[in-house]
Amino acid sequence: MASEKVYERFQRPIASSGAWKLSVGRTLARRVRLTRNALTVQTMTTTAASDVEETLEQLVLFRKAGADIIRVTVPTLQDAKALQEVMRKFVGRGKPRVQRGYAACPVVADIHFAPQVALEAAKYVDAVRINPGNYLNRETPRNEAEEAQARQKIFQKVGELIEVCKENNVVVRIGVNHGSLAPRIIEKYGAGLEGMVYSAMEFIEVCRHFQFEQKVVVSLKASDVKQMVFANRLLVRTLQQHGFYNKLHLGVTEAGAGEDGRIKSAIGIGALLADGIGETIRVSLTEDPLNEIVFGRAILSHVKQLMPFTPQEHIPFAPHFTFFAPPQIQEREVPKEVKEFRKGLVFAVHRTGSVTDSVLEDFGFIRNPEGLWQHQHSTVDVILCEEAIDLQALPRELYPHFMLKKGATSYVACDDSWTATVVPPEFETEQELATFCMQHSHQLFIIREAKVGIARPRYIANLLYRYAPTASVVFWQQTHQYLSGDALQAAMGIDYGALLLDDFGNGLVAEGANFGAAKRNAFALLQSLGLRRVHAEFVGCPGCGRTLFALQTTFEKVKAATAHLRHLKIAVMGCIVNGPGEMGDADYGYVGAGPGKITLYKSGEVAKHNIPEASALDELLRLIKESGDWREP
């Protein structure tokens, strides 16, 4: 039997986290060291810094709830100057920690559009986040002279910021958002992975010029999970090629709310952490920021079970297993009854012999007008029966969806139309697996795991495709049956998402203490990866001090009114900073344009401008109907 080292190269840690040491925090009292051994959780206030008391209240609340680093919106010079008072009160000069009830943590100023605001904010906070896409140079150069002028402006403005940051021991985060790439970057490198990476590298090179590169944290964010994951992988390779070892901040921006937001974040953040990428994270939810902290902790708790985080455990990335761009989804063999969903299959486990109407409804089957049971987009595709069932009680039309256990390593459909072969946890060598494959059907394999981990299933799936290139592969992590709530969402997102986004398989088993939640998580996961559409796709920002309407309640209202429109992607964004760009591929957008005013977008273009908030949802629905995209629920 092979040791765990057989799978080391499939754990794929590629970032050299020990190369540079970096702490965030101007004083020892609130210093946080960014390392792989102690990953940190961030969140963001929903107030503007100029509202000192409200901002302070949130800082204290989030710190007591477990936030390691907190970001504050700083849109104006007035907000930047207010940070002096905010930080004085938050740090509590002259007031013992025991009286405050908390220890201060690093605070990050979030800057957009205004370099002069960054210069002022850097006098008071621990870190400044700037977005290369809208910090400066929004215009597109028309010739080499204008290109040189744009470069010179970057050196000048970033150099001024670095000078202030050096004086005050302040860290800079270069935070690239896919939705706000500068036009000149898009013109030259496109709006994809290369554009995101180049946008960051351009600013990092400037920091190197001023001998400041080791005080820089980098983040590449997108609302699309795959875009975010592969951009960060490409960034790490590019950094290393240029001799950089910056710390990375991870997050799926505008992830949304509920299962969708949590699952998206678990996939993107978890997959990269499992790669050995990232030192600090933020879960961006269109919810109370406290929920971001709680779920961020759930992600870290599960990731730490997958692999050690000490630098000496890092091993080289296997070149032939390097995915720096989304792989092409392979066509796989499946029964004709679920062929429409072959890219994203959902299996479930049925542990009793009972087959009643309520059981079938729990799996998602519905009756048609003729009284026959039907499979739909939100229905479990295959049910693995652990106990014998009464076939007389099972409707005949559902025979292909129910599989009976045959021995320890196979399940057979009730109509004998197809077989699923289980790869048991004890198989660890290629020779064992090859022998096993030659003895069993190659139509569908279930890789069953009894221990937490993604290295072994990744290794086995890769070997399976050598013997059965078109077979379907379904992952079954049995430890999920003991989980619920945030722990289950984090585990499913990481364990299954990290495998499916690289196309190692095309299905998963939904199992948990609460099966209804496990099933919703499964479909949210497949939808997040673009493998299956169960409802409309939603993009929603978490809100901040720039948001001028009730974002959370509005998001839920829009979602409730349009969720049945599976063919659409709809965005609800708090402001114009990242809104129009991050929802660029959305069919419709609902974006805050000012106090009580909403602008509606269609296919990235303004459709209705400055609509009163009170009537904006009705106008959005009217726009969808006028465009011919409405479907009755």
Secondary structure as UniProt FT lines:
FT   HELIX           4..10
FT   TURN            17..18
FT   STRAND          23..24
FT   HELIX           28..30
FT   STRAND          32..33
FT   STRAND          40..48
FT   TURN            49..50
FT   HELIX           52..64
FT   TURN            65..66
FT   STRAND          69..73
FT   HELIX           77..91
FT   TURN            92..94
FT   HELIX           97..100
FT   STRAND          107..111
FT   HELIX           115..121
FT   TURN            122..124
FT   STRAND          127..130
FT   HELIX           132..135
FT   HELIX           144..168
FT   STRAND          171..177
FT   HELIX           178..180
FT   HELIX           183..189
FT   HELIX           193..209
FT   TURN            210..211
FT   HELIX           213..215
FT   STRAND          216..221
FT   HELIX           225..241
FT   TURN            242..243
FT   STRAND          247..250
FT   TURN            253..254
FT   HELIX           258..275
FT   STRAND          280..282
FT   HELIX           289..303
FT   TURN            304..306
FT   HELIX           311..313
FT   HELIX           319..321
FT   HELIX           336..341
FT   TURN            342..343
FT   STRAND          345..350
FT   HELIX           357..363
FT   STRAND          366..367
FT   TURN            369..370
FT   STRAND          373..374
FT   TURN            377..378
FT   STRAND          382..385
FT   TURN            391..393
FT   HELIX           396..401
FT   STRAND          402..405
FT   STRAND          410..413
FT   TURN            414..415
FT   STRAND          419..423
FT   TURN            425..426
FT   HELIX           430..439
FT   STRAND          444..449
FT   HELIX           455..467
FT   TURN            469..470
FT   STRAND          472..477
FT   HELIX           478..482
FT   HELIX           485..500
FT   TURN            501..503
FT   STRAND          507..510
FT   HELIX           515..528
FT   TURN            529..530
FT   STRAND          537..540
FT   TURN            545..546
FT   HELIX           551..562
FT   TURN            563..564
FT   TURN            566..567
FT   STRAND          569..573
FT   TURN            576..578
FT   HELIX           579..582
FT   TURN            583..585
FT   STRAND          588..594
FT   TURN            595..596
FT   STRAND          597..602
FT   TURN            603..604
FT   STRAND          605..612
FT   HELIX           613..626
FT   TURN            627..628
//
